[in-house]
Amino acid sequence: MVAALETAIGLSLLTGRLLRLGLALLGVAMVGILSPLVLLPEELFRGALYAPTLAGQYVLKDVVLLAAALAVAASAFGQRPLRTAPR
């Protein structure tokens, strides 16, 4: 079920078809995927330097995916990146 959801999200982001639905599905999926950051942080980061475990690496990968999806969403809905003023 999760694989089908992630495949649908990926196809939506790659093709641009049903983009709003794909982004909505991504939001729902991210709530579930990122919840261990709040609920079980001791399982995600261990050791003296709080290095991420394998599960922690998976969650961090999803944080990067979420940032990329937000950039795609901003681009798709007409927002432009912030530009610095020329000096």
C-alpha positions in Angstrom: 0.0 0.0 0.0 2.8 2.4 0.9 4.7 1.5 -2.2 1.7 2.2 -4.4 1.2 5.6 -2.6 4.9 6.5 -3.1 4.8 5.4 -6.8 1.7 7.6 -7.4 3.3 10.5 -5.8 6.5 10.1 -7.8 4.7 9.8 -11.1 2.7 12.9 -10.3 5.8 14.9 -9.5 7.6 13.6 -12.6 4.8 14.0 -15.1 3.1 17.1 -13.7 -0.3 15.4 -14.1 -2.6 15.5 -11.1 0.0 17.6 -9.3 -2.3 18.9 -6.7 -3.5 15.4 -5.8 0.1 14.1 -5.7 1.2 16.9 -3.4 -1.8 16.3 -1.1 -0.9 12.6 -1.0 2.7 13.6 -0.2 1.5 15.7 2.7 -0.5 12.8 4.1 2.4 10.4 3.6 4.9 12.8 5.2 2.8 13.1 8.4 3.2 9.4 8.9 6.8 9.1 7.8 8.1 12.0 9.8 6.1 11.2 13.0 9.0 9.1 14.5 11.0 12.4 14.7 8.6 13.4 17.4 7.5 10.0 18.8 10.7 8.0 18.8 13.8 10.2 18.4 15.9 7.8 20.6 15.3 5.1 18.0 16.4 7.3 15.1 19.6 8.8 16.6 22.0 6.9 18.9 25.6 7.0 20.1 27.8 9.7 21.6 27.4 12.0 18.5 23.7 11.1 18.0 24.5 9.5 14.6 21.4 8.4 12.7 20.5 4.7 12.7 19.3 3.1 9.5 15.7 4.2 10.3 17.0 7.7 11.0 18.6 7.8 7.6 15.4 6.8 6.0 13.5 9.6 7.8 16.3 12.1 6.9 16.0 11.0 3.2 12.3 11.8 3.4 13.0 15.3 4.8 15.1 15.9 1.6 12.3 14.6 -0.5 9.8 16.9 1.2 12.0 19.9 0.5 12.3 18.9 -3.1 8.5 18.5 -3.4 7.9 21.9 -1.8 10.2 23.4 -4.5 8.2 21.6 -7.2 5.0 22.8 -5.7 6.1 26.4 -5.5 7.3 26.2 -9.1 4.0 24.6 -10.3 1.8 27.1 -8.5 3.6 30.2 -9.9 5.9 31.2 -7.0 9.4 32.2 -7.9 12.5 31.7 -5.7 13.6 34.7 -3.6 16.3 36.7 -5.2 18.7 38.9 -3.4 18.9 42.6 -4.3 21.8 43.6 -6.5 24.5 45.6 -4.7 
